[in-house]
Amino acid sequence: MGDLLLIRHGETEWSASGQHTSRTDLPLTRRGEEQAKSLAPLLAGRSFALVLTSPLGRAVRTAELAGLSGAVVDPDLHEWEYGGYEGVTTVEIHRTRPDWDLWTDGAPSGPEGHVGESPGQVGERADRVLARVAETLPEGDVLLVAHGHFLRVLTARRLGLPPSEGRLFRLETGTLSRLSTEHGRPVIAEWNTRA
Protein backbone atom coordinates (compact mmCIF):
# COMPACT_ATOMS: atom_id res chain seq x y z
CA MET A 1 0.00 0.00 0.00
CA GLY A 2 1.39 3.37 -1.01
CA ASP A 3 1.41 6.61 0.94
CA LEU A 4 -0.62 9.71 0.18
CA LEU A 5 1.64 12.74 -0.14
CA LEU A 6 0.33 16.29 0.02
CA ILE A 7 1.92 19.49 -1.23
CA ARG A 8 0.45 22.88 -0.41
CA HIS A 9 1.28 25.35 -3.16
CA GLY A 10 3.94 27.98 -2.61
CA GLU A 11 3.26 31.40 -1.18
CA THR A 12 1.09 33.94 -3.02
CA GLU A 13 0.56 37.58 -2.11
CA TRP A 14 -2.74 36.73 -0.41
CA SER A 15 -1.51 33.66 1.45
CA ALA A 16 1.22 35.90 2.89
CA SER A 17 -1.33 38.54 3.96
CA GLY A 18 -3.90 36.06 5.27
CA GLN A 19 -6.59 36.85 2.69
CA HIS A 20 -8.93 33.98 1.83
CA THR A 21 -7.99 32.89 -1.69
CA SER A 22 -10.13 30.50 -3.65
CA ARG A 23 -11.08 31.39 -7.22
CA THR A 24 -8.73 34.40 -7.45
CA ASP A 25 -5.83 32.73 -9.20
CA LEU A 26 -2.84 34.70 -7.99
CA PRO A 27 0.66 33.76 -9.14
CA LEU A 28 3.31 32.56 -6.74
CA THR A 29 5.49 35.22 -5.18
CA ARG A 30 9.25 34.99 -5.66
CA ARG A 31 9.38 33.32 -2.23
CA GLY A 32 6.59 30.95 -3.32
CA GLU A 33 8.57 29.94 -6.39
CA GLU A 34 11.62 29.25 -4.23
CA GLN A 35 9.49 27.20 -1.84
CA ALA A 36 8.21 25.12 -4.76
CA LYS A 37 11.71 24.57 -6.16
CA SER A 38 12.95 23.52 -2.73
CA LEU A 39 10.52 20.60 -2.74
CA ALA A 40 12.34 18.92 -5.65
CA PRO A 41 15.05 17.31 -3.48
CA LEU A 42 12.36 15.87 -1.17
CA LEU A 43 10.74 14.21 -4.18
CA ALA A 44 13.94 13.13 -5.96
CA GLY A 45 14.19 9.40 -6.50
CA ARG A 46 10.54 8.81 -5.67
CA SER A 47 8.09 7.40 -8.15
CA PHE A 48 4.38 8.04 -8.01
CA ALA A 49 1.55 5.89 -9.25
CA LEU A 50 -0.49 9.07 -9.66
CA VAL A 51 0.04 12.83 -9.35
CA LEU A 52 -3.03 15.07 -9.17
CA THR A 53 -3.11 18.85 -9.02
CA SER A 54 -5.71 21.51 -8.47
CA PRO A 55 -6.73 23.35 -11.65
CA LEU A 56 -5.56 26.66 -10.18
CA GLY A 57 -2.32 28.08 -11.58
CA ARG A 58 -0.59 28.43 -8.22
CA ALA A 59 -0.87 24.66 -7.65
CA VAL A 60 0.03 23.72 -11.23
CA ARG A 61 3.08 26.02 -11.11
CA THR A 62 4.16 24.55 -7.76
CA ALA A 63 4.04 21.06 -9.27
CA GLU A 64 6.12 22.18 -12.24
CA LEU A 65 8.76 23.92 -10.12
CA ALA A 66 8.97 20.89 -7.80
CA GLY A 67 9.94 18.82 -10.84
CA LEU A 68 6.72 16.84 -11.15
CA SER A 69 5.68 15.80 -14.62
CA GLY A 70 2.53 14.12 -15.82
CA ALA A 71 0.28 15.69 -13.19
CA VAL A 72 -3.42 15.28 -13.91
CA VAL A 73 -5.72 18.20 -13.10
CA ASP A 74 -8.57 17.25 -10.76
CA PRO A 75 -11.26 19.94 -10.29
CA ASP A 76 -12.16 18.48 -6.88
CA LEU A 77 -8.76 19.66 -5.56
CA HIS A 78 -9.90 23.29 -5.90
CA GLU A 79 -9.58 25.38 -2.74
CA TRP A 80 -12.57 25.91 -0.42
CA GLU A 81 -14.97 28.32 -2.17
CA TYR A 82 -14.97 31.37 0.11
CA GLY A 83 -17.87 33.09 -1.67
CA GLY A 84 -18.41 36.52 -0.11
CA TYR A 85 -15.22 36.23 1.91
CA GLU A 86 -12.92 35.96 -1.11
CA GLY A 87 -9.96 38.30 -0.56
CA VAL A 88 -11.01 39.08 3.02
CA THR A 89 -8.97 38.24 6.13
CA THR A 90 -10.37 36.55 9.22
CA VAL A 91 -9.58 39.70 11.23
CA GLU A 92 -11.75 41.75 8.85
CA ILE A 93 -14.59 39.22 9.02
CA HIS A 94 -14.50 39.27 12.82
CA ARG A 95 -15.22 43.01 12.82
CA THR A 96 -18.80 42.29 11.76
CA ARG A 97 -19.08 38.62 12.78
CA PRO A 98 -16.91 38.17 15.88
CA ASP A 99 -17.96 34.55 16.41
CA TRP A 100 -17.48 33.45 12.79
CA ASP A 101 -15.41 30.28 12.28
CA LEU A 102 -14.75 28.86 8.82
CA TRP A 103 -14.59 25.33 10.25
CA THR A 104 -18.13 25.43 11.64
CA ASP A 105 -19.88 28.23 9.72
CA GLY A 106 -18.42 27.88 6.25
CA ALA A 107 -18.48 30.79 3.81
CA PRO A 108 -21.44 32.89 2.64
CA SER A 109 -22.47 33.37 -0.96
CA GLY A 110 -20.64 36.05 -2.88
CA PRO A 111 -21.02 38.05 -6.08
CA GLU A 112 -21.60 36.59 -9.52
CA GLY A 113 -23.02 33.32 -8.26
CA HIS A 114 -19.97 32.32 -6.23
CA VAL A 115 -21.69 30.25 -3.58
CA GLY A 116 -19.60 29.82 -0.47
CA GLU A 117 -19.03 26.25 0.68
CA SER A 118 -19.80 24.65 4.03
CA PRO A 119 -17.32 22.31 5.71
CA GLY A 120 -19.57 19.42 4.69
CA GLN A 121 -19.46 20.40 1.02
CA VAL A 122 -15.66 20.61 1.06
CA GLY A 123 -15.64 17.25 2.84
CA GLU A 124 -17.71 15.73 0.04
CA ARG A 125 -15.13 16.85 -2.51
CA ALA A 126 -12.32 15.49 -0.33
CA ASP A 127 -14.15 12.17 -0.07
CA ARG A 128 -14.39 11.98 -3.86
CA VAL A 129 -10.64 12.56 -4.17
CA LEU A 130 -9.92 9.94 -1.52
CA ALA A 131 -12.15 7.42 -3.31
CA ARG A 132 -10.25 8.04 -6.57
CA VAL A 133 -6.81 7.68 -4.99
CA ALA A 134 -7.85 4.57 -3.04
CA GLU A 135 -7.97 2.74 -6.36
CA THR A 136 -4.32 3.66 -7.06
CA LEU A 137 -2.70 3.45 -3.61
CA PRO A 138 -2.24 -0.35 -3.87
CA GLU A 139 0.04 0.37 -6.86
CA GLY A 140 2.24 2.94 -5.06
CA ASP A 141 2.45 6.44 -3.67
CA VAL A 142 -0.01 9.13 -4.76
CA LEU A 143 0.80 12.86 -4.65
CA LEU A 144 -1.73 15.71 -4.44
CA VAL A 145 -0.78 19.36 -5.07
CA ALA A 146 -3.47 21.69 -3.80
CA HIS A 147 -4.44 24.26 -1.17
CA GLY A 148 -4.25 24.76 2.57
CA HIS A 149 -7.84 24.54 3.75
CA PHE A 150 -8.81 21.87 1.25
CA LEU A 151 -5.87 19.63 2.15
CA ARG A 152 -6.62 20.08 5.84
CA VAL A 153 -10.18 18.84 5.26
CA LEU A 154 -8.87 15.97 3.14
CA THR A 155 -6.49 14.99 5.95
CA ALA A 156 -9.32 14.99 8.47
CA ARG A 157 -11.42 12.79 6.21
CA ARG A 158 -8.52 10.39 5.53
CA LEU A 159 -8.12 9.99 9.31
CA GLY A 160 -11.85 9.29 9.73
CA LEU A 161 -12.64 12.69 11.26
CA PRO A 162 -15.40 15.17 10.31
CA PRO A 163 -14.38 17.91 7.85
CA SER A 164 -14.44 20.53 10.63
CA GLU A 165 -11.52 18.78 12.34
CA GLY A 166 -9.27 20.02 9.55
CA ARG A 167 -8.87 22.97 11.91
CA LEU A 168 -6.38 20.84 13.85
CA PHE A 169 -3.85 20.57 11.01
CA ARG A 170 -2.10 23.87 10.29
CA LEU A 171 -0.52 23.58 6.86
CA GLU A 172 2.23 25.94 5.68
CA THR A 173 2.82 27.06 2.09
CA GLY A 174 5.38 25.17 0.05
CA THR A 175 5.48 22.11 2.29
CA LEU A 176 5.27 18.36 1.87
CA SER A 177 3.20 16.14 4.16
CA ARG A 178 2.70 12.39 4.13
CA LEU A 179 -0.28 10.29 5.21
CA SER A 180 0.56 6.65 5.70
CA THR A 181 -0.82 3.66 7.59
CA GLU A 182 0.12 1.90 10.80
CA HIS A 183 -1.44 -1.45 11.66
CA GLY A 184 -3.92 -0.89 8.84
CA ARG A 185 -5.08 2.52 10.10
CA PRO A 186 -4.39 5.91 8.47
CA VAL A 187 -1.83 8.08 10.28
CA ILE A 188 0.13 11.27 9.75
CA ALA A 189 3.72 10.21 9.03
CA GLU A 190 5.15 13.67 8.17
CA TRP A 191 3.72 17.17 8.34
CA ASN A 192 4.92 20.55 7.01
CA THR A 193 8.25 19.15 5.82
CA ARG A 194 10.63 21.57 4.12
CA ALA A 195 13.93 20.87 2.42
ZIJO-V965053 format. One record per residue. N is the residue number from 1. NEAR is the number of other C-alpha atoms within 8 Angstrom. Layout:
n-><N	N>
near-><NEAR	NEAR>
This chain:
n-><1	2	3	4	5	6	7	8	9	10	11	12	13	14	15	16	17	18	19	20	21	22	23	24	25	26	27	28	29	30	31	32	33	34	35	36	37	38	39	40	41	42	43	44	45	46	47	48	49	50	51	52	53	54	55	56	57	58	59	60	61	62	63	64	65	66	67	68	69	70	71	72	73	74	75	76	77	78	79	80	81	82	83	84	85	86	87	88	89	90	91	92	93	94	95	96	97	98	99	100	101	102	103	104	105	106	107	108	109	110	111	112	113	114	115	116	117	118	119	120	121	122	123	124	125	126	127	128	129	130	131	132	133	134	135	136	137	138	139	140	141	142	143	144	145	146	147	148	149	150	151	152	153	154	155	156	157	158	159	160	161	162	163	164	165	166	167	168	169	170	171	172	173	174	175	176	177	178	179	180	181	182	183	184	185	186	187	188	189	190	191	192	193	194	195>
near-><7	10	12	12	12	13	13	16	17	18	14	12	10	11	11	8	7	8	12	13	12	11	8	6	9	9	8	13	10	6	9	14	13	9	13	15	11	11	14	11	7	8	8	6	4	5	6	9	10	10	12	12	15	16	11	9	9	13	16	12	9	15	15	9	11	12	8	8	6	5	10	7	8	10	7	9	15	13	13	9	12	17	14	12	12	14	8	9	11	9	6	8	12	10	7	6	7	7	5	8	7	8	11	8	9	12	13	11	11	13	7	4	6	10	11	13	14	10	14	9	8	13	13	8	10	14	10	9	10	10	8	8	10	8	7	11	14	8	8	12	14	16	12	11	17	16	14	12	9	14	11	13	17	14	11	14	13	9	8	6	8	9	14	11	11	14	9	5	8	6	10	8	12	15	15	14	12	12	14	11	10	7	4	5	6	10	9	9	8	9	9	9	8	9	6>
